[in-house]
Amino acid sequence: MKILITHQLMLIICLCITSFTAISQNTYFSQPVNESYKESALKFNMIIDTKLDILVDFKKQVLAGKEWLTIRPYSRRVNTVELDAKRLIIKKVELHQGQVNMPLRYFADDQMLNITLDKSYGPKEQYLIYIEYETKPAIGESAVHFINPDGKQKGTPIQVWTSGQPEKNSSWFPTIDKPNQKTKQVLSITVPNEFQTLSNGKLVKKIMVSKDMRKDTWQMAQPHAPYLSMFAVGKFSIVKELWKGKEVSYYVEPQFAQNENAVKAVFPNTLEAIDYFSKLLAVDYPWSKYSQIKLRGFSGAIENTTASAFNEDRQSSLKELSDQNYESGNIHELFHQWFGNYVTAESWANICLNESFADLSEIIWAEHKYGSDVAGDHVLKGMQGYLNNQDGWSKNLVRYHYENPQEVFDGISYQKGGRILNMLRYYLGNETFYKGLTLYLKKNALQSAEVQDLRLALEDASGQDLNWFFNQWFFGAGHPELDIRYGFETGQKITYVVIEQTQKTNVFRLPVNIDIYLKNGKETIKVWLNKRSDTIRLDYKEVPLLVNVDASKILIAKKTDHKTLMQFAFQYFNAPLFQDRYEAVEAAKNDPNDPYSKKILLSALKDNYYGIRTHAINNIDLNANFYRESALSDVIRIAKSDPNNSTRVAAIKKMGSLKNPEFLTLFNDLMKSESYAVQGEALIAIGTFDPEKQFQLAKIYQENSKGKLREAVLQSYIILGSDSQWEYVYDCYTNGNSPVQYAFTRQFAGFIQRITNPKYVKDGVIAIKEVVTVQKNSTIAPRIADFLNEIKLKGNLKDQGTMVVLNQAISEVNEIINQQKH
C-alpha cells in the first residue's frame, strides 16, 4: 500500500509540473469568467482521424475498445491533449510513431482523459495516440444502450445501439466531444454472426474472426462531428435501393418486413425527398450512403451522419400505416444531413442552425408533396405548440446562457425556429431564400458555423441588411400579440385597419401582407407594422367584403381578430388557405347558433381537406336540435366512408358520445373495416352504451388487434376482464411489440388487483417492477413504487409467496429511488 501511495504522489507531482508547462502553451490569456455564458469550445487540438475497434460483450453489457486518434494542434504548440472520456475505464495510452509505441503518462477521471505528450507539437504537426479502454455502464449517462441483452424479455429483440447527442458519445470512445470538432472515422465492430450492424459511412469489410463472431468495418471518409457517430447491432431485415449510385437502405425488425413496399412505407418517400432537397438546395446529398433504422427503446430520432435512427413507432403493417396522416419524422432527420451534419452548429447555443432548419423542412416537404392545406396545418400545429407553452416565451432562439446543452433542444429551437425561418422564406421569396441557403452550405461545407454565417449568406443572396430580422427573431424572445380592429368612414369612403401590439415586451417590426376582397376581386398590399399601434388607411369606394390581415398566415403572433361572423363566413368560402378556413371554424364554434356559424360548420363537414372536416366534427354539438337534424347525416356518412381514417375516427367518436343504441348496427359494421383505428373507435363507441357487448366483441377481435383496436380491447378487459383475459393483457404489457406499455401501467396495476391466480399476480408484479429494474426507466420509479404499494393494499394476496415477491419488488424499486436521491 505504501508503494502505491508513493507512486500516486509522484504521478500528481509530474502532472502538476506538466500542467504548469501546459498553461503557457495550451490556453489563451485568461478572460473574465461568466459561468452562465456558454461560448464555443476552445480548440487546442483537432482530431483528424478516429479509428475504432470495438468488441460488444452482451453478457457484461460493456464494450471493449481500441482507438487510434490522429491529432493536430489547432493554432499553437501543445504538449498535452485533453479528451472527453465519460466513465470509461482507461487501460493503456501510447504514442505511435511508425513501429515505435511509446507509453504516455495520463490522468483519467469519470469525465476526462488528460494525456501528457512526449514533446510539444506545433499546428503543422500530427501525432497518433493509441488508447485501450472499456465502457463503464451508467444509467442516464451512457450513449450505449443494451436492449434485452440476455434475451429473457418476451417479444423484445436483442439489440445494442448508441445515441450521442449532445455530448454522450465520449461514453463509448475517447474524443473531443464538441460540435465544432470534425473527424473522419473508421469503426470496426465485432459481434455474434447472427446480428447485422450499421454505422456511419460505408460497410467496407466483413470478416469472420471465429466460428460464431464476425467483424464489420465501416468507413466514414468525410469529416463529421463526434456526436453524430453511431453504431447499432441487432437482427434486421434490410431493403436497399440506389440514388445516383449511392446506397439508400431501410432497417426494420424481420417481423415487420412483409415485403419491400411495407419496409419502405415505414420511411416514406425517402428517395424522392433526397432528390427534391438536392435540387432545391443546389447541393447534392453530400454523403456516401443513407440508412434509416428502427431501434427498440430509442427516444425520438437522431440524424447520425449517413445513418438516421428512430424509435420503433411506425414499424408497422401497411394496415396500421393507413391510419396515419402526414408523418414528418424521416424528412426532419434527412434534412439534417445538410443542416446539422454537412454544416454543423458551432456551439449548442446555435442549435437552431440544425433543428430549426430540420423543422422547416417538414413544412417545405408537406407543401411540395401534399399541398398547401397539409403544410398550413403543420405550420399551425407547430405555432400552437409554441404559443401554448408560456415557459418558452422568454427564451431567445440563439441562447448562450444555459445549464445543460439539452435545454436548447426545445420548442423554441424546433417549432418556433422552424416558423421563424418560414417567415424569412416568405419575406425574401423562395428564389432568394434558397440561393442564400446554397451559399451558406457551400461556404461552410464540412465545417461548423454560427447564425451570423447564415445571415451573411442570406444578405449576400438578397442584397439586404437583415440585422433587424436576426436581432428580433434569433437574438430576441417572445412574439407580438396583435389586436386587429376595423372601421369605415361612410362619408369619405375610407376603411381603417387598426393593429395594436399589446404584448408587454418590445414592439416588433413586421412586414405583413393584407388581402382586400372587393366585389370585383382581390388586392394585396404589403405594409410594415413598427409601432405600438398602426393604422392602415384603405381608400376604396366601397366597404371591402373582407380585410384579411397576415394573408399568408406565416406570422408568429397571437392574434385577436375582430371580424364579424359574416366576414369569417366570407373568409371560409373565398380565402385560399387552410388557416383561413380553420379560423372561420374557430370563430363559428364560439357562437354555434349564429346563422353564419351554422353555415360555416355545416360546410366544413364537406371540406376538401380532412383536417377541416375533423375540426368541424370535433366542434359540432349533435345534442343540439339544429345540428342533430342538419349534421348527423354527414357525420354518419363520414364515419362510413370518409377517405381519411382519422376523420372517420372523429365521426365515430362523436356518434359514440350520443350513447344511442340505434347506432349499434353501424358500429358492428365498422368492426369489419380495414382500419385498426376505425375498428378500435367503433368498439369503444359500443362500450359507451353496452359494455358487455363490447367485452364479447373484444374477445372475438383480440387475436389480430393492433393500434387503436388493441387499445380498445385492453380498455374493455381492464374494466370487465378477469383471470381468463390475463394472458392477453399480460402479453400486451410485457411484449416489446406493444407501444402501449407505459401508457397503461396504472390500469394494469388495477387489473392485477382483481386477479385471483397467485402465479399471474407474481408475474404481473415482476413485469411492473422490471420497467425500472430491467428496462432502466428510472425516472418513473416513484410512480411504479406507488402502483406496487396499491396492489399490496388492495390486491388478492392470500398466497404467502405472492407477498414475498411483491415486497421484494417494492424493495428493489425503492433502492433505485434512494440511489437517485443520493
VEXTORLO-71484 format. One line per field, with one value per residue (C-alpha): y, x, z. Coordinates in steps of 0.2 Angstrom, whole numbers. Each point is the difference from the previous one (the first is absolute). Layout:
# VEXTORLO-71484
v = Y ... $
u = X ... $
w = Z ... $
***
This chain:
# VEXTORLO-71484
v = 0 12 -3 4 16 5 -3 10 14 0 0 15 9 -4 6 16 4 -5 11 15 -2 -3 16 10 -10 -7 15 17 15 -1 8 6 -15 0 -17 1 6 -15 4 -11 -13 6 -10 -5 -16 -7 -18 -4 -18 -12 -19 -11 -19 -5 -17 -1 -10 -3 -11 14 14 9 4 -4 13 4 18 9 19 10 18 16 16 14 16 -1 -13 -12 -14 -7 -6 0 -12 -3 -17 -2 -14 -10 -12 5 -15 6 16 1 11 -9 5 -12 -16 8 0 11 -1 18 6 4 4 -5 3 -3 14 3 -8 11 -6 7 -1 -4 18 15 0 15 3 -8 -16 -16 -13 -17 -5 -18 -4 -16 2 -8 8 2 -1 14 3 16 5 -13 2 -19 -10 -19 -5 -17 -6 -17 -3 -3 14 -7 7 12 -2 0 16 12 18 17 17 14 16 12 -6 -18 -9 3 -14 -13 7 14 15 19 0 17 5 11 -16 -10 -16 -14 -17 -19 -11 -19 -9 -18 -8 -18 -5 -1 19 14 16 18 15 16 0 -16 -18 -4 -17 -15 -14 -15 1 -17 -13 11 18 12 17 14 15 16 15 18 9 17 10 2 5 -13 0 -6 -16 -16 -19 -12 -19 -11 -11 10 -2 12 7 9 11 13 19 6 -16 3 -13 4 -13 -4 -10 -7 -15 -16 -2 16 -4 -7 7 13 13 -3 4 15 6 2 13 8 9 -1 -1 13 12 -2 4 15 8 -3 10 13 4 -2 -11 -19 -11 1 -17 -17 -9 3 -13 1 -12 -4 -3 -7 11 15 17 10 1 6 5 -10 4 -12 -11 8 -10 0 -8 -15 11 -2 -17 -7 -9 9 -1 9 13 4 7 13 18 10 -6 11 -9 -8 17 9 -12 0 19 -1 -8 17 11 -7 -13 8 17 -2 13 7 -1 -6 18 0 -16 8 -2 -18 -2 15 -5 -18 6 12 -15 -8 15 1 -19 1 15 -9 -18 3 18 16 -7 -13 12 13 -12 -5 18 3 -15 6 18 -6 -11 15 12 -12 -2 17 -7 3 18 7 -10 6 -11 2 -3 1 -2 -17 -13 -16 -1 -10 15 8 -15 7 7 16 -8 -11 6 19 0 -10 13 15 -7 -2 18 4 -11 10 17 -3 -11 -18 3 12 -10 -16 9 5 -17 -7 14 -5 -19 2 13 -10 -18 -13 14 8 17 13 9 15 -11 -4 19 5 -14 6 19 -5 -9 14 16 5 4 -13 5 6 -17 -10 11 -1 -18 -9 10 6 -9 0 5 13 0 8 8 3 11 8 16 9 18 1 18 -2 -18 -5 -16 0 -15 3 -13 2 -10 -3 -11 7 -3 11 5 -11 5 -10 -1 -5 -5 6 -7 12 -9 12 -4 0 -11 0 12 -3 13 -1 10 2 0 8 10 -5 5 0 7 -5 11 -9 12 -9 5 -14 -9 -16 -16 -6 7 -15 5 -12 -7 -12 -7 0 12 -7 10 -2 9 6 4 10 -6 -3 -18 6 5 -16 -9 9 -4 -19 0 12 1 -14 -7 -13 12 11 -14 -5 17 1 -17 7 15 -10 -12 15 4 -15 6 15 -3 3 -12 -13 3 -1 -16 -9 4 -5 -18 -1 9 -7 -1 -14 12 12 -14 -7 17 3 -17 4 16 -4 -4 -14 1 17 -2 10 -9 -17 3 8 -8 -17 -7 7 -7 -17 1 5 -14 -13 6 15 -3 5 -12 13 10 -16 -3 18 -3 -17 8 14 -13 -10 15 -1 -17 -5 -19 4 2 -18 -8 14 -3 -19 3 11 -14 -8 15 -1 13 -4 17 -1 -17 6 16 -10 -12 14 8 -17 0 17 -8 -18 -5 -19 1 8 -13 -14 8 3 -18 -3 13 -2 -12 13 16 14 19 7 -17 -7 15 -3 -18 4 13 -12 -14 12 5 -17 -13 -13 -15 -6 16 0 -7 13 15 -7 -2 17 7 -10 -3 12 1 10 19 2 -7 16 8 -13 -5 7 -9 -16 2 2 -16 -10 4 -10 -15 -15 -12 3 -4 13 13 -4 1 17 7 -5 8 16 0 -4 16 8 -14 -8 13 14 12 7 17 -8 -10 9 -3 -18 -1 8 -13 -15 7 2 -19 -4 10 -6 -16 -18 -5 -15 -10 3 -2 14 11 -4 4 16 6 -4 10 15 -1 -1 15 10 -4 9 15 2 -2 15 10 -2 $
u = 0 14 8 -17 -2 18 -3 -16 9 13 -13 -9 17 4 -17 1 17 -7 -16 11 9 -17 -7 12 -3 -18 -11 -3 1 -12 -17 -13 -10 -19 -5 -17 6 4 13 5 13 18 10 17 1 -10 -4 4 -4 -8 2 -9 0 -14 -6 -18 -2 -19 3 9 -9 17 10 19 8 16 2 13 -2 10 1 7 1 -11 9 15 12 -7 8 -16 -17 -16 -14 -17 -2 -16 1 12 13 17 12 14 5 15 7 3 14 3 5 3 -13 4 -10 -7 -4 -19 -13 -18 -15 -19 0 17 16 15 15 18 8 19 4 -9 -8 -4 -15 8 4 -10 1 -8 -7 -5 -12 -7 -16 -16 -17 -7 -19 -9 -19 -4 18 5 -4 1 -17 -1 -18 -5 18 -3 -16 -11 -13 -14 -3 15 14 19 8 13 1 7 -8 14 -9 5 16 -2 10 16 -8 5 15 13 -2 -2 -19 -4 -11 14 12 0 8 1 -4 2 -9 3 -13 1 -17 -8 -3 -19 -1 1 9 -2 12 5 7 2 1 18 4 -8 11 -3 11 -6 -13 -14 7 2 9 -8 9 -8 9 -5 11 -6 2 -15 -4 4 -18 -6 10 -11 -1 -15 0 -15 -10 -7 -8 9 -8 12 -2 11 0 13 10 0 -8 -16 -5 -14 2 -15 -3 -3 -18 -5 8 -15 7 11 -14 -5 18 1 -17 8 11 -11 6 19 7 -12 5 18 -2 -11 11 16 -8 -8 16 11 11 -1 -2 17 4 5 -16 -16 -8 -15 -2 -14 7 -9 -1 7 -6 -6 13 17 9 16 10 -5 -10 -16 -7 -18 -11 -11 -15 -7 9 -17 -10 -7 -17 6 9 -16 -6 13 0 15 15 15 13 10 0 6 15 4 1 13 12 2 -4 8 12 7 1 -1 -5 16 -7 -16 -5 -2 -10 -13 12 -4 -17 -9 5 -6 -17 -1 3 -16 -10 9 -2 -19 -2 9 -7 -17 -6 -3 -14 12 14 -11 -7 18 5 -15 3 18 -6 -13 14 10 -13 -8 17 2 17 8 -6 15 13 10 2 19 4 18 -7 -5 5 -1 1 -15 -10 1 -8 -18 -15 10 13 -12 -17 3 16 -7 -14 13 9 -17 -4 18 -4 -16 8 15 -9 4 13 10 -2 6 14 6 -1 11 13 -1 2 14 10 -1 1 7 3 -10 -9 -9 -16 9 7 -18 -4 15 -5 -18 6 12 -15 -12 10 -9 6 -9 6 -17 -8 14 1 -19 -3 17 7 -16 -15 -18 -13 -12 -18 -11 -17 -8 -15 -9 -9 -8 -4 -15 2 18 -2 15 4 11 10 7 13 6 15 -6 14 10 17 7 -9 3 4 -11 -2 -18 -10 -18 -13 -15 -15 -11 -15 11 14 14 15 15 10 16 2 13 -6 13 -10 -10 -15 -1 -14 -2 -11 -8 -8 -14 -17 -8 2 11 -9 15 17 11 15 16 -8 15 -3 18 2 5 -13 -14 -14 -17 -10 -16 -8 -19 -7 -6 18 7 -13 6 18 -5 -7 12 17 12 9 -3 2 -13 -13 7 -2 -18 -4 8 -11 -15 2 -1 -17 -7 -18 4 -7 18 7 -12 5 18 -1 -11 10 16 -7 2 17 13 13 -2 7 -14 -13 7 1 -19 -5 9 -9 -18 -12 -11 -11 -6 -16 7 16 -8 -13 12 17 -3 -2 17 8 -7 6 18 0 -5 11 11 17 10 0 3 -15 -11 7 -6 -17 -2 6 -13 -14 6 -2 -19 -1 -14 -3 -7 17 5 -3 12 13 -1 3 15 8 3 10 17 6 6 -4 -18 -3 7 -11 -15 3 3 -17 -9 7 -8 -17 3 16 -5 -2 17 8 -7 6 17 2 -4 12 15 9 5 -1 12 1 -17 -8 12 -3 -19 2 11 -12 -14 10 7 -18 -9 14 6 12 -6 6 17 10 -5 2 17 6 -5 10 15 2 13 -11 -13 1 -12 10 4 -17 -10 11 -13 -14 10 4 -19 -3 12 -10 -15 10 -1 13 16 12 -8 1 19 3 -9 9 17 -5 -4 16 11 -6 13 12 2 -5 9 -14 5 -9 -17 6 -10 -16 4 3 -18 -8 8 -5 -18 0 7 -14 -15 5 -5 16 -5 16 15 12 -9 3 18 2 -10 11 16 -6 -5 17 10 -9 2 19 1 -10 12 15 -8 -2 19 $
w = 0 4 -17 -9 10 -4 -19 1 8 -13 -14 7 2 -19 -5 10 -9 -17 3 4 -17 -8 6 -10 -16 1 5 -5 11 15 -3 12 6 -4 5 -8 -17 -11 -13 -14 6 -1 -13 7 -10 -16 -2 -18 -1 13 -2 11 3 12 7 6 16 2 16 10 -10 -4 -15 0 -12 -8 -8 -11 0 -13 8 -5 11 -6 1 12 7 13 11 7 -7 9 -5 5 7 11 12 -11 8 -8 -1 -12 -8 -13 -13 -16 -11 -15 9 16 14 14 17 5 17 2 13 -1 10 -4 -13 -7 -6 1 -9 1 -17 -3 -6 -6 -17 -11 -12 -15 9 3 14 2 17 3 14 7 11 6 2 18 -2 9 -1 -8 -4 -13 -18 -1 2 2 -4 7 0 8 -11 15 -4 -10 -17 1 -12 6 -5 4 -7 4 1 3 -1 7 8 5 -13 10 12 -13 -8 6 -11 0 2 -6 -15 -8 -2 -16 -3 -12 7 -2 11 1 11 5 4 -1 -18 2 1 -13 4 -6 2 -9 -17 -11 5 -7 7 9 7 11 15 7 -3 8 -1 -14 -2 -10 -5 -5 -8 1 -12 3 16 12 18 13 7 -17 2 2 -1 2 2 -2 -11 -14 -17 -12 -16 -12 -15 -8 -3 -13 4 19 11 9 13 12 16 9 11 -11 6 -8 -17 -9 -16 -6 -2 18 6 -11 6 18 -7 -14 -15 4 -17 -7 15 -2 -19 4 14 -11 -14 12 9 -16 11 -3 14 7 7 -6 5 10 12 11 15 13 17 16 15 -10 5 -15 -15 -4 -16 2 -16 -14 13 8 14 6 14 -4 -4 -17 -2 -5 -13 -15 9 15 -11 -9 16 1 -8 -6 10 -1 11 -14 -10 16 2 -18 -2 15 -12 -8 15 16 -8 -16 9 19 13 7 18 8 2 -19 -1 -10 -15 2 7 -6 -18 2 7 -15 -12 7 -6 -17 -3 4 -11 -15 3 7 -4 10 11 8 1 8 12 5 2 11 12 2 4 12 9 2 5 13 9 9 8 -17 -3 9 -9 -15 -15 2 18 8 17 6 13 -11 -19 0 5 -17 -8 3 -9 -3 -10 -9 -2 2 -9 -15 -1 1 -15 -9 3 -7 -15 -4 3 -11 -13 -4 -13 11 15 -8 -9 18 7 -15 4 18 -3 -13 10 16 -7 12 13 15 -1 10 -3 -7 -14 -5 1 -11 -13 -1 -1 -14 -9 3 0 16 18 10 17 5 -3 9 15 2 -3 3 14 7 9 0 -14 -4 7 -13 3 -17 -2 -15 -4 -14 -3 -11 -5 -6 -5 9 9 15 7 17 6 18 7 18 6 14 -8 -14 -15 -15 -18 -11 -19 -3 -15 1 -13 -4 -7 -11 -11 -15 7 12 3 11 8 10 16 14 18 11 13 16 -11 -19 -10 -18 -11 -15 -12 -9 -7 9 16 -3 2 10 6 4 10 -1 -16 -2 18 4 15 16 10 12 -10 6 -16 2 -16 0 -2 -17 -5 7 -11 -15 5 1 -18 -9 9 -7 15 13 14 -8 2 16 8 -7 9 16 -1 -4 15 12 -5 -8 -1 -11 -18 -7 12 -5 -18 3 11 -12 -15 9 2 -19 -1 -12 13 14 13 -2 0 16 8 -5 7 17 2 -5 14 -6 16 -7 -10 -15 -2 3 -13 -13 4 6 -18 -5 16 -4 -18 6 13 -14 -15 3 -10 16 14 14 -6 1 17 5 -7 9 16 -2 -3 15 11 -3 8 -12 -2 -18 -6 6 -18 -7 13 -3 -18 3 10 -18 -6 -7 13 17 5 -6 8 16 1 -5 15 12 -6 3 17 4 1 0 10 0 -19 -2 11 -10 -17 8 3 -19 -6 12 -11 -13 9 -2 2 5 0 12 12 -1 4 15 6 0 9 13 4 -1 -2 13 0 -17 -8 9 -14 -12 12 6 -17 -5 15 -1 -19 -7 -16 10 0 14 15 9 -4 10 14 12 -8 0 18 3 -10 10 16 -7 -5 11 -7 11 -15 -11 14 3 -19 -1 15 -7 -17 8 10 -15 -9 13 4 -17 -13 10 0 16 -2 4 14 13 -9 -2 18 3 -12 9 17 -6 -5 17 8 -11 -9 3 9 9 -5 10 -14 -10 15 0 -18 2 15 -10 -15 11 8 -16 -7 16 0 -18 7 14 -12 -10 16 4 $
***
